[in-house]
Amino acid sequence: MTNFRLMKKGPGCALEVDFPVGPGITAIYGPAGSGKSLLLQLAAGLLAPDAGRVLFEDAILYDAKAGVHVPACRRGFGYLAQSESLFPHLTLGQNLRFAAQRFPRLDRHRRVAEWLERFELSAAAEMYPHELSPRQKLAGAMARMLVGEPKLLLLDDGGLSEGLLLQLRAIAAAPVLFATRDLELCCAAASHMLLLDSGRILQAGAPRAILDRPAGIDAARLIGIPNLFEGRIAALDPFRNSSLIEFEHFNLNAAYVPAHFKGDRIWVGIRAAGVRVHASSVGPNCISVPLVRTSFRTQSVRLEFAHQIFADLTLAEYAGQKNNQEWYVEFPPGTLQIL
């Protein structure tokens, strides 16, 4: 298990984190400027933290109080930056041989040939980076990172695909720390995820668990839940597993809210895909609201209503409702997330 406890502060940047990294892929998800790249550079040893400790398999890589700072070249980590990672003056094969130079000559050639073959790059071994396709460059940089048998892989998202990440997960024995702004990629390839915002971890866990139960309003915003409402619990009935929540412009029936009392103020979230849209009222949790804006996506349409209510419809669903004389939105109780 890899443990990171570190702090970095300075003009325009501040990062303070404490988390373990286990087997498989751990995704660091957050917006631009949240500290994802900075975290990887600190772990790699390219930058020094201001305080804290960095430990790997019980070995201290950095300790501010003790004055310990193991340089990047001695950490045995693989680091893939966002920018070009291959040496431009070397062929692809020479790039890999450089990364494998600590091995005996015969073993080095065997390892290079093996990794070129795994990434289907054998035919490109004598090509220079400027002659490679973008996919070949990325696969080549990954092969060069792996040929030296690193103990930890640090990937700063530079266009990594789901296929490459799944391939990496299948063939790499070392744990992976992967920084990205692609939530879909986190769900597809990662077994663990950190939500990072403004240099601090908001939530950690399995991607699906975080999506289904964000830890708070900030985490909900970060994973893209647009419908966020603050309300007051007006009624609680544990025997009927029900509650009534009053908001500024409407009331909603929800499941019983444990560990709360009548009168408590809470936040409720619902994904845009969970909101139902109708031409007339269909019962509880269905309210009449004016349509404010329509925006088309590749496979869906987002409707924005008054009171900052958002709903996502498929193209077919929107085609069947675009001429509605009135608009009603329904909040199914099972889709409401208590934050």
Steps between C-alpha positions, in 0.01 A plus 500: 500500500633844403441789740520866406490770766631826369446874480604754239425869529609797298386779267206367299512147642405321818474126550446300817414131465518175696396179323604141426542347154425129468521253210341586166424849369424791732356795310548858619199688366462876515470820297791695351710657773385258770856370559495169309827554310665655805412193706661267243813715478536496878456123509753455219756714680508767230390755762554504875208540742511775761398267781387146574633163394495281190520128566509206263486144632617628842800676343522875566546691176452842652489628856505873558597480866776242448636670187453188285438547125564204272553640147271400214767287329529276807130450573444239231171655388368531147372847408301587187459875451231679299754627248731301273677230705727339239848636430469657152862425397464124565302238313217326682719194560784718631256673735406165650860380521593818686227432757620140539871575530522369858447145370775281341531542121328177394221547755463862388446404135253230598298739715492769232382254235237361736347840582507617140308187406247540782408847375515395132794732434761255367476640147556854635814421703734687264271802458561833669224657714408757231431211261256326735123545513352652819385153609844354437667782695276442798538122488875540454527731802305247704722213381812701591355564845428130557821349362693604811257316731396801712354446847232766450352654184406869493292605198409862425213475251625599158229338292517149645220284367286248680660223293855595600406529867326162501802349326726658760284367783524149353879490451648726769577357841569841654220719639394792282421859598316668211404870481207588275208735435300220334243353738396233249862381484511474879195275503622286210856433611556590868431286806544796736450874459598819681294816456749786508403866511712802590778279634288292737333161475122530526425128484671167431359160409384285211382716206149352499464546876599867474259562213216333687569671831704823484625605842373857481397795290854566371549137398160497328588810298836352405349181355250701296171485691326821382182482710601601852240641737516601865182422692346434840365169626129567560396144590664166585326162518736205557211249499394600149860566392408849387584864555383836370761761408407864447699711255465865405280437195361145548469203735621145439414161646807286566605186683550521875813702583688324782701684765298819449216677678199698389611856427856404396634670191650266240624502143336277239649414163363332190670428171363663188432156354287414806254788449192400298326745267126496420235706323264475799513415868544131581473513880731556799836671446377644170504878467419749226801713394581726204763380253792744491754352259565200276851377413580208272767240579631220277246242622269701723331834563535696824197700607549781750190605691429776750642463853819348351342165419672294230380191312675287237284338231597268220457644152192281450346609832553867415352456152183369663472789747653805334155643418364476855264783586596465867798342666494284813806349662484195726754408768463123560564437875748223424727737305536760777840501670521640853837675536 
